[in-house]
Amino acid sequence: MAASFQGIAKVLGCLSPSLLHPFRQYQSCLQRLPVRSCPGLSPFVSPSRLFCKAALLQDEDAAEALLRYKDRPWDYLESEEYIERYGTNPVWAGYRRNHKGGIPPQKTRKTCIRGDKICGNPCPVCRDPNVLIHHQNVKLLQQFISPHTGLVYDPTRTGVCMKQQKKLHEAIHTARDHGFLPFQIPYVEFSGEDYSNSHDAVGSTPPAQSLTSGETWYKWYSEITPDENEVAKVKKTYKAYLKR
């Protein structure tokens, strides 16, 4: 294919030198394209099919990686792929959001992905499809919690969009409820007041009265006579539930 273009370019170059320039650019682009060998393919396949096959293989590998960490997202943080990409740093380390001027915005964007459109500089969670927020993914959640105060980092520090920040808050609260993450209870010092029942302001509880069968707890309750019309209304309403 490249040889045929060279022959056409020589013929056209005799007519006008300006027509030869685009064909030279096309030839140089063909030389720069990386030819990747796909295993199991014939060497007589056209280069366009080779590139399509290589792209399909890469897409299949990416889909398998996503499915591998979908059910167990905490395994990604212990994989060689994660260590090679992030090392011992958290996923948001070194992230800088694009913004105008020297002062960064006080709020992060609402979301990085809107349908099929992805922003130019997605947040640390949206840019890596293997980073999945889950209440059992403790190592990931600990990266967004301050070890000194136990509070969740502000999104302006981590660069996480508001959609993922909301998911982080929900996952952290769920992990604390299930006991995967510790939580701190503030220590309160009492002002020296006596809250026991031993002082004079609190009296002793009288013992329970001994009742005979048929006797009411309150004596005045036996003196009350209910209205017959109201009793008839109640019986009519709950007629199906009364014992016969």
MARZAVEX-476720 format. One record per residue: x, y, z of N, C-alpha, C in turn. Coordinates in steps of 0.02 Angstrom, whole numbers, padded with zeros to 5 digits, always signed. Atoms other than C-alpha are relative to their C-alpha. Layout:
<atoms>
XYZXYZXYZ
...
</atoms>
This chain:
<atoms>
+00042-00061+00000+00000+00000+00000+00043+00063+00000
-00045-00057-00002+00142+00119+00042+00037+00007-00066
-00035-00003+00064+00232+00073-00121-00044+00030-00054
+00046-00029+00049+00077+00116-00225-00005+00075+00009
+00003-00072-00013+00067+00286-00140+00064+00035-00022
-00063-00030+00022+00251+00316-00178+00001+00008-00075
+00002-00006+00073+00223+00281-00363-00045+00057-00022
+00046-00055+00016+00074+00400-00368+00032+00066+00017
-00031-00062-00021+00175+00530-00276+00054+00022-00049
-00052-00019+00049+00318+00522-00403-00032+00029-00063
+00033-00026+00060+00197+00548-00547-00027+00070+00010
+00028-00066-00015+00110+00693-00463+00054+00051+00016
-00054-00046-00017+00275+00766-00404+00030+00033-00062
-00024-00031+00061+00326+00795-00585-00043+00058-00022
+00046-00054+00019+00172+00902-00610+00006+00060+00048
-00003-00055-00049+00178+01003-00448+00035-00025+00062
-00035+00023-00061+00301+00990-00302-00042+00007+00062
+00041-00009-00060+00168+01051-00181-00044-00060+00015
+00041+00060-00011+00067+00892-00208+00038-00056+00033
-00041+00054-00028+00212+00784-00148+00005+00004+00076
-00010-00010-00072+00215+00857+00027-00049-00042+00043
+00045+00041-00042+00055+00771+00097+00017-00073-00002
-00017+00071+00004+00111+00602+00032+00062-00016+00040
-00059+00011-00042+00280+00621+00118-00020-00003+00074
+00022+00001-00069+00191+00660+00280-00035-00066+00016
+00034+00064-00012+00081+00506+00260+00050-00058+00005
-00051+00052-00003+00234+00398+00227+00037+00001+00066
-00035-00005-00064+00323+00464+00382-00044-00023+00057
+00046+00023-00052+00168+00431+00487-00005-00076+00002
+00002+00073+00003+00162+00252+00425+00062-00031+00031
-00062+00027-00029+00343+00227+00477+00001+00007+00076
-00001-00011-00073+00311+00297+00652-00050-00044+00037
+00050+00040-00035+00160+00186+00689+00032-00062+00029
-00028+00060-00031+00205+00049+00814-00038-00062-00022
+00031+00063+00023+00172-00121+00736+00008-00051+00056
+00000+00047-00055+00122-00240+00876-00019-00069-00026
+00014+00069+00023+00128-00425+00844-00051-00032+00046
+00051+00034-00038-00028-00516+00899+00011-00075-00005
-00012+00072+00003-00005-00699+00946-00059-00035-00033
+00052+00040+00032-00101-00823+00840-00026+00029-00064
+00024-00032+00061-00122-00707+00689+00049-00013-00057
-00041+00014+00059-00058-00737+00514+00042+00061-00018
-00041-00058+00019+00087-00627+00452-00024+00034-00063
+00023-00029+00062-00007-00595+00290-00063+00043+00010
+00059-00042-00014-00148-00498+00377+00020+00073-00011
-00014-00070+00013-00161-00315+00329+00014+00037+00065
-00017-00036-00062-00090-00187+00454-00061+00028+00035
+00059-00028-00033-00262-00109+00484-00034-00052+00044
+00030+00052-00040-00330-00276+00544+00043-00017+00060
-00044+00012-00057-00177-00301+00653-00012+00051+00055
+00012-00052-00049-00207-00134+00739-00068-00010+00034
+00066+00012-00030-00392-00176+00765+00002-00058+00048
-00006+00058-00044-00348-00346+00838+00036+00019+00065
-00038-00020-00059-00220-00268+00956-00043+00043+00046
+00043-00042-00040-00345-00137+01013-00054-00041+00035
+00050+00042-00031-00476-00271+01044+00030-00041+00058
-00032+00037-00054-00353-00372+01147+00013+00044+00061
-00010-00046-00056-00310-00220+01252-00065+00015+00036
+00065-00012-00031-00495-00184+01281-00023-00060+00040
+00019+00059-00037-00524-00364+01333+00039-00007+00065
-00041+00002-00061-00379-00356+01457-00026+00050+00051
+00027-00050-00047-00449-00195+01532-00066-00021+00029
+00065+00024-00025-00623-00271+01545+00009-00056+00051
-00013+00053-00048-00552-00425+01632+00026+00028+00066
-00026-00031-00062-00458-00313+01756-00057+00031+00040
+00056-00030-00035-00618-00219+01795-00044-00053+00033
+00040+00053-00029-00715-00380+01823+00037-00034+00057
-00038+00034-00052-00574-00450+01929-00005+00038+00066
+00002-00040-00061-00582-00306+02055-00071+00025+00016
+00067-00024-00013-00770-00276+02044-00030-00031+00063
+00028+00034-00059-00819-00407+02174+00044+00008+00061
-00047-00009-00055-00663-00382+02281+00045+00060-00014
-00039-00059+00017-00604-00202+02260+00061+00011+00045
-00057-00008-00045-00486-00214+02409+00062-00038-00023
-00058+00036+00026-00374-00335+02314+00043+00044-00046
-00038-00043+00046-00322-00196+02195+00054+00038+00038
-00050-00038-00038-00230-00103+02334+00060-00042+00020
-00056+00044-00016-00119-00255+02363+00032-00029-00063
-00026+00027+00063-00085-00291+02179+00063+00037-00021
-00061-00031+00026+00077-00254+02087-00016+00061-00044
+00020-00057+00042-00017-00138+01969-00009+00063+00042
+00009-00058-00044-00066-00024+02113+00066+00025+00028
-00065-00020-00028+00108-00026+02191+00043+00034-00052
-00040-00031+00053+00188+00016+02024-00025+00070-00017
+00028-00064+00019+00070+00161+01996+00003+00051+00057
+00004-00047-00056+00052+00237+02170+00055-00010+00052
-00050+00013-00052+00185+00154+02278-00033-00004+00068
+00028-00002-00067+00154+00187+02462-00041+00062+00012
+00039-00061-00008+00066+00353+02432-00074-00013-00010
+00073+00008+00014-00123+00375+02436-00015+00018-00072
+00019-00010+00071-00217+00385+02273-00006+00073-00018
+00009-00071+00015-00242+00573+02289+00066+00039+00008
-00064-00035-00009-00058+00614+02321+00025+00026-00068
-00027-00031+00061+00013+00733+02191-00052+00021-00050
+00052-00020+00048-00155+00767+02110-00009+00076+00003
+00012-00072+00005-00180+00946+02050-00055+00011-00051
+00057-00014+00044-00341+01009+01975+00016+00060-00043
-00008-00057+00045-00338+01124+01824-00050+00055+00019
+00043-00057-00016-00406+01296+01867+00032+00064-00025
-00024-00064+00023-00390+01474+01811+00025+00041+00059
-00027-00043-00052-00284+01595+01911+00044-00037+00049
-00044+00029-00049-00169+01567+02057-00035-00027+00062
+00037+00023-00059-00304+01535+02188-00045-00058-00021
+00043+00057+00019-00385+01362+02179-00072+00012+00023
+00070-00009-00020-00576+01352+02189-00014-00031+00069
+00016+00023-00067-00655+01326+02360-00043-00064-00001
+00039+00061+00007-00764+01183+02296+00024-00038-00060
-00017+00041+00057-00725+01038+02183-00061-00007-00046
+00055+00008+00048-00829+00995+02031-00051-00050+00026
+00054+00044-00023-00995+00906+02052+00013-00072-00019
-00016+00068+00023-00946+00754+01949+00049+00005-00058
-00049+00002+00054-00809+00705+01827-00027-00034-00062
+00026+00039+00056-00913+00591+01716-00074+00016-00007
+00071-00015+00015-01076+00648+01636-00020-00041-00061
+00018+00044+00055-01146+00507+01532+00062-00032-00030
-00059+00026+00035-01013+00462+01404+00058+00050-00001
-00051-00052+00002-00914+00624+01427+00039+00001+00065
-00045-00003-00057-00763+00630+01543+00038+00065-00004
-00035-00064-00001-00682+00793+01596+00074-00012-00015
-00070+00006+00020-00503+00830+01548+00046-00023+00056
-00042+00018-00057-00431+00807+01723-00044-00030+00055
+00045+00030-00050-00540+00683+01822+00033-00006+00068
-00024+00004-00068-00524+00666+02009+00037-00066+00012
-00039+00061-00012-00412+00532+02090-00040-00064+00001
+00041+00061-00001-00558+00411+02107-00029-00015-00069
+00031+00011+00066-00638+00437+01936+00052-00016-00053
-00050+00012+00053-00474+00429+01839+00023-00072-00002
-00021+00070-00003-00436+00250+01895-00062-00043+00008
+00061+00040-00007-00579+00128+01859+00006-00057+00050
-00008+00053-00049-00504+00000+01978-00007+00024+00072
+00010-00028-00067-00521+00117+02128-00075+00004+00012
+00072+00005-00013-00694+00068+02191-00012+00013+00074
+00016-00018-00069-00769+00143+02349-00049-00052+00028
+00041+00051-00033-00839+00006+02463+00014+00003+00075
-00010-00006-00073-00865-00002+02651+00048-00053+00027
-00050+00049-00021-00753-00157+02659+00069+00015-00027
-00066-00020+00027-00612-00073+02562+00032+00048+00051
-00023-00040-00057-00533-00014+02724+00062+00040-00016
-00063-00035+00015-00361+00030+02657-00011+00062-00043
+00016-00059+00040-00437+00148+02530-00034+00054+00041
+00035-00049-00041-00552+00231+02656+00047+00034+00050
-00047-00030-00048-00408+00258+02778+00043+00054-00032
-00039-00052+00034-00319+00363+02646-00036+00067+00001
+00039-00062+00000-00459+00492+02659-00021+00021+00070
+00016-00016-00070-00467+00498+02851+00064+00024+00034
-00059-00025-00036-00349+00601+02958+00016-00046+00058
-00017+00045-00056-00253+00487+03078+00002+00036+00067
-00005-00038-00062-00244+00627+03208-00069+00018+00028
+00067-00022-00023-00425+00688+03216-00055-00050-00015
+00053+00047+00019-00521+00546+03135-00052+00029-00046
+00047-00033+00044-00610+00669+03020+00018-00015-00073
-00010+00011+00072-00632+00646+02833+00031+00063-00030
-00033-00056+00032-00517+00755+02729-00049+00039-00043
+00042-00042+00043-00597+00901+02640+00016-00014-00073
-00014+00015+00071-00618+00874+02452+00046+00050-00033
-00047-00047+00030-00518+01032+02416+00073-00022+00011
-00068+00025-00011-00366+00941+02487+00013-00062-00042
-00009+00062+00038-00391+00772+02403-00016+00009-00074
+00019-00010+00070-00467+00841+02241-00056-00044-00024
+00054+00046+00019-00610+00715+02243-00062+00041-00017
+00061-00035+00019-00769+00771+02156-00054-00012+00053
+00051+00003-00052-00926+00797+02259-00040-00065-00002
+00036+00063+00005-01010+00640+02193+00038-00056+00035
-00040+00052-00033-00866+00528+02249+00010+00016+00075
-00006-00018-00070-00849+00627+02412-00062-00023+00040
+00061+00024-00033-01030+00585+02455+00003-00076+00009
-00007+00073-00007-00995+00401+02420+00050-00017+00055
-00050+00012-00052-00841+00411+02533-00031+00008+00069
+00032-00010-00065-00943+00482+02678-00047-00058+00017
+00046+00056-00012-01075+00346+02659+00038-00064+00015
-00039+00061-00011-00945+00207+02648+00036+00002+00068
-00035-00006-00064-00849+00273+02800-00049-00009+00058
+00050+00009-00054-01007+00285+02907-00022-00074+00004
+00020+00070-00001-01058+00109+02854+00056-00044+00028
-00056+00039-00026-00883+00041+02891+00006+00009+00076
-00002-00010-00073-00888+00119+03065-00057-00035+00035
+00057+00035-00030-01060+00046+03098+00013-00076+00002
-00015+00072+00002-00998-00128+03047+00064-00018+00038
-00060+00014-00040-00838-00111+03149+00063-00007-00040
-00061+00004+00040-00714-00104+03005+00047+00058+00014
-00040-00060-00014-00654+00071+03053-00015+00023+00071
+00013-00026-00068-00631+00142+03229-00027+00071-00003
+00025-00068-00006-00716+00300+03285+00014+00024+00071
-00019-00030-00064-00673+00418+03427-00061+00031+00033
+00053-00030-00039-00794+00466+03565+00032+00056+00041
-00031-00055-00037-00757+00638+03639-00006-00010+00076
-00001+00006-00073-00708+00638+03822-00030+00063+00031
+00035-00055-00032-00820+00748+03929+00014-00003+00075
-00013-00004-00071-00768+00803+04103-00061+00029+00035
+00057-00024-00037-00909+00822+04227+00020+00057+00046
-00015-00060-00040-00922+00981+04329-00001-00012+00075
-00002+00014-00071-00918+00893+04497-00069-00011+00030
+00067+00011-00026-01107+00873+04514-00011-00074+00015
+00013+00068-00021-01171+00720+04601-00063-00025-00036
+00056+00028+00038-01281+00617+04484-00025-00065+00030
+00023+00062-00031-01306+00472+04604-00066+00012+00036
+00064-00005-00036-01467+00436+04699+00007-00006+00075
-00012+00006-00072-01388+00441+04870-00011+00066+00038
+00009-00063-00036-01417+00626+04909-00073+00009+00017
+00066-00010-00029-01570+00698+04993-00053+00018-00052
+00050-00022+00049-01653+00764+04834-00035-00059-00034
+00029+00059+00031-01687+00587+04772-00026-00045+00056
+00030+00043-00050-01809+00485+04877+00002-00072-00021
+00000+00071+00014-01820+00298+04888-00065-00020-00034
+00059+00023+00036-01940+00207+04774-00041-00046+00045
+00040+00044-00044-02086+00130+04870-00008-00069-00031
+00009+00068+00027-02111-00057+04854-00067-00007-00036
+00061+00011+00039-02243-00124+04735-00056-00025+00046
+00059+00020-00040-02418-00149+04806-00020-00071-00018
+00025+00068+00011-02487-00321+04827-00074+00004-00016
+00069-00004+00023-02648-00338+04730-00032-00069+00001
+00038+00062+00005-02782-00469+04743-00034-00004-00068
+00031+00009+00065-02871-00540+04593-00064+00042-00006
+00059-00041+00011-03001-00423+04520+00006+00070+00027
-00008-00066-00028-02934-00271+04610+00044+00042-00047
-00037-00044+00045-02872-00122+04508+00060+00031+00036
-00060-00030-00030-02702-00040+04534-00017+00068+00030
+00022-00064-00026-02780+00131+04554-00072-00006+00024
+00067+00007-00029-02933+00141+04665-00051+00043-00037
+00047-00044+00036-03010+00284+04567-00020-00029-00068
+00016+00027+00065-03008+00178+04408-00066-00040+00001
+00063+00039-00006-03151+00068+04472-00061+00044+00005
+00056-00046-00007-03259+00220+04503-00021+00032-00066
+00016-00030+00065-03256+00274+04320-00047-00046-00038
+00048+00038+00041-03404+00220+04216+00005+00026-00072
-00007-00023+00070-03373+00228+04027-00068+00013-00032
+00060-00016+00037-03500+00299+03907-00020-00060-00043
+00023+00058+00037-03609+00162+03830+00002+00010-00075
-00003-00013+00072-03616+00246+03660+00071-00007-00027
-00070+00006+00021-03426+00258+03650+00023-00073+00000
-00017+00070-00002-03411+00076+03703-00030-00038-00058
+00032+00032+00056-03534+00025+03568+00037+00016-00065
-00039-00019+00059-03434+00121+03435+00064-00040-00005
-00063+00037+00000-03273+00036+03486-00012-00073-00015
+00015+00070+00014-03353-00136+03485-00018-00010-00074
+00019+00006+00070-03426-00104+03312+00062+00006-00045
-00060-00009+00040-03256-00046+03246+00045-00062+00001
-00045+00058-00007-03159-00194+03314-00040-00065+00009
+00043+00058-00006-03300-00322+03297+00035-00063-00027
-00032+00059+00030-03196-00435+03183+00059-00026+00041
-00059+00020-00039-03052-00440+03308-00017-00022+00071
+00019+00017-00068-03152-00470+03468-00011-00075+00006
+00011+00072-00013-03156-00643+03543-00073-00012+00017
+00071+00018-00012-03327-00725+03544-00005-00055+00052
</atoms>
